[in-house]
Amino acid sequence: MAYAAKELAKLPSKNTKNIIDLEKKVSEWLGQGTKIIKNKAEDVILLSKDGLRKVRFDLNRPDPHTNPHAHIEELVNDIWQKSGQYFL
């Protein structure tokens, strides 16, 4: 998880402390044993050990949006449910 926070902290931002705080909260939500994977665009995806929760950072290719953002998702009845987009 610290890896994702470091990647986000590289973005030009006045909110580096907020990013680090967010990393702590995301770590608690995903739990121990979180897997870090990357998609084809080399964006970071954090997946809980049980595979039921994930946080996806669309930084390199935020399509169809123009700004980097993140998604927080839960797997419910085999469908990823998004809680919304969080623009960075």
N, C-alpha and C positions, 0 to 999 in steps of 0.2 A: 504494500500500500504506500509506503514512503516513496517508492519509485514514481507513482502517479502524481503525488504531491510535488515532487521535484520537477516532473515534466510540466505541470501546470504553473509552477513558480517561475519557469523560464519565460512565460508570457509576460509582455509588458503590463504591469498592473500595480496599482497602489494597494492592492488587497492581498498581498502575500500572506499575511497573518491569517486572514480569513480562509485562504486556501488550505493552510496547515490545519486550522481548526476543522474545516470540512473533512479533511483526510481522516482525522480522528473519529469523527462521527460516522463516516462511511465505513471505516474499519470495524467499528462496533456493530453496525448494521449487517455487514457481510459476514462477520465472524472470523474465527481462526481458520487457516487453511485456504484462504482466498487464492484463486489462481489468477495470474496476470497473463492475458493473451493479447494479441494484436490482430486487427483486421487487415485487409489488403492495402488500406491507406496508411498502415502503421500507426493507427490510433489505438489507444489503450482501452481494453475492456477488462473490468474486474469482475470475476465470477465467484460466487460463494461456493464453498466446498460441496454443498448439497445440490448445487446447480439451480437453485430456485430464485436467487437474487443476483442482479448484475447492475453495474454502473458502467456506462459507455461514454467515453469522452470523444466527441467528434471535433478534433482540433485541426488535423491536417486536411480533411475533406469534409466540411460541414454541410455538404449538399443535402437538401435543396436550399438550405439557409446560407447566409453570407457571413455569419459570425460563429466563432467557435462556441460550442455548447456541450452539455452533458445530458444524458438520459438516465433516470433511475427506474429500473424495471423489476417486476416480480413475475414469475411463471405461475399462472393460475389456469388450471384445466388445460395444460399444454399450450397455452397462448401467453406470449409476453405482454404484460399489461404495463403501459408507460404511466408514470405518475406526472409526466410533463417534461418540458425542456427547461434547462437552466443555462441561460446564456452567460458566458464568461467575459 
